[in-house]
């Protein structure tokens, strides 16, 4: 089964697969991404950002992934301006 994301006109994607994350973050490789996703799954604060409906399919929330990166860098999640 192959699933393709088809964007809806005027909408911004909130979730994507590993390929989408790798395209957004140049220089990030699949090995590091896999380690970070495992780390996210095991962290209560970021576990909501990774969904595995099957063993081959994974969806990553771009906003939660970015929060995770700030947490990795600073040791705390970035507080978003509202």
The 8 nearest C-alpha neighbors of each residue, nearest first, counted from 0:
[[1, 2, 56, 3, 55, 53, 54, 52],
 [2, 0, 3, 56, 4, 55, 16, 57],
 [3, 1, 0, 4, 56, 5, 16, 15],
 [4, 2, 5, 1, 6, 16, 15, 0],
 [3, 5, 6, 2, 15, 12, 16, 7],
 [4, 6, 3, 7, 2, 8, 12, 10],
 [7, 5, 4, 8, 10, 12, 11, 9],
 [6, 8, 10, 9, 5, 11, 12, 4],
 [9, 7, 10, 6, 11, 5, 12, 4],
 [8, 10, 7, 11, 6, 12, 5, 13],
 [11, 9, 7, 8, 12, 6, 13, 5],
 [10, 12, 13, 9, 6, 7, 8, 14],
 [13, 11, 14, 10, 6, 15, 61, 7],
 [12, 14, 60, 61, 11, 15, 62, 59],
 [15, 13, 60, 59, 12, 61, 58, 16],
 [16, 14, 58, 59, 19, 60, 17, 20],
 [15, 17, 58, 19, 18, 57, 59, 20],
 [16, 18, 20, 19, 21, 15, 57, 59],
 [19, 17, 21, 20, 16, 22, 15, 29],
 [18, 20, 22, 16, 17, 21, 15, 23],
 [21, 19, 23, 17, 22, 18, 24, 16],
 [20, 22, 18, 24, 23, 19, 27, 17],
 [23, 21, 19, 20, 24, 18, 25, 27],
 [22, 24, 20, 21, 25, 19, 18, 27],
 [25, 23, 21, 22, 27, 26, 20, 19],
 [26, 24, 27, 22, 23, 21, 28, 20],
 [25, 27, 28, 24, 21, 22, 23, 29],
 [28, 26, 25, 24, 21, 31, 29, 32],
 [27, 29, 30, 31, 26, 32, 21, 25],
 [28, 30, 32, 31, 33, 27, 21, 17],
 [31, 29, 33, 32, 28, 34, 27, 35],
 [30, 32, 34, 33, 29, 28, 35, 27],
 [31, 33, 29, 35, 30, 34, 36, 28],
 [32, 34, 36, 30, 31, 35, 29, 37],
 [35, 33, 31, 37, 32, 36, 38, 30],
 [34, 36, 38, 32, 37, 33, 39, 31],
 [37, 35, 39, 33, 38, 34, 32, 40],
 [38, 36, 40, 34, 35, 39, 33, 41],
 [37, 39, 35, 41, 36, 40, 34, 42],
 [38, 40, 36, 45, 46, 42, 37, 41],
 [41, 39, 46, 37, 38, 42, 36, 49],
 [42, 40, 38, 39, 46, 37, 43, 45],
 [41, 43, 39, 44, 45, 46, 40, 38],
 [44, 42, 46, 45, 41, 40, 47, 39],
 [43, 45, 42, 46, 47, 39, 67, 41],
 [46, 44, 39, 47, 42, 48, 43, 63],
 [47, 45, 40, 39, 48, 43, 42, 49],
 [46, 48, 45, 49, 50, 44, 40, 43],
 [49, 47, 60, 63, 46, 45, 59, 64],
 [50, 48, 59, 47, 58, 46, 40, 60],
 [49, 51, 58, 57, 52, 59, 48, 47],
 [52, 50, 57, 53, 56, 54, 58, 49],
 [51, 53, 50, 56, 57, 54, 55, 58],
 [54, 52, 56, 51, 55, 57, 50, 58],
 [53, 55, 56, 51, 52, 57, 50, 58],
 [56, 54, 53, 57, 51, 52, 0, 58],
 [55, 57, 53, 51, 54, 52, 58, 16],
 [58, 56, 51, 50, 16, 59, 55, 49],
 [57, 59, 16, 50, 15, 49, 14, 51],
 [60, 58, 49, 14, 15, 48, 16, 61],
 [59, 61, 14, 48, 63, 62, 13, 64],
 [60, 62, 64, 63, 13, 14, 59, 65],
 [61, 63, 65, 64, 60, 66, 13, 48],
 [62, 64, 66, 48, 65, 60, 61, 67],
 [65, 63, 67, 61, 62, 66, 60, 68],
 [64, 66, 68, 62, 67, 63, 61, 69],
 [67, 65, 63, 69, 64, 68, 76, 77],
 [66, 68, 70, 64, 65, 69, 71, 63],
 [69, 67, 71, 65, 70, 66, 72, 64],
 [70, 68, 72, 66, 71, 67, 76, 73],
 [69, 71, 75, 74, 76, 67, 73, 68],
 [72, 70, 68, 69, 74, 73, 67, 75],
 [73, 71, 69, 70, 74, 68, 75, 67],
 [74, 72, 70, 75, 71, 69, 76, 68],
 [73, 75, 70, 71, 72, 76, 69, 67],
 [76, 74, 70, 73, 77, 69, 71, 72],
 [77, 75, 70, 66, 69, 78, 67, 74],
 [78, 76, 69, 66, 79, 75, 70, 73],
 [79, 77, 76, 80, 66, 75, 81, 69],
 [80, 78, 77, 81, 76, 66, 62, 65],
 [81, 79, 78, 77, 76, 66, 62, 65],
 [80, 79, 78, 77, 62, 66, 76, 63]]
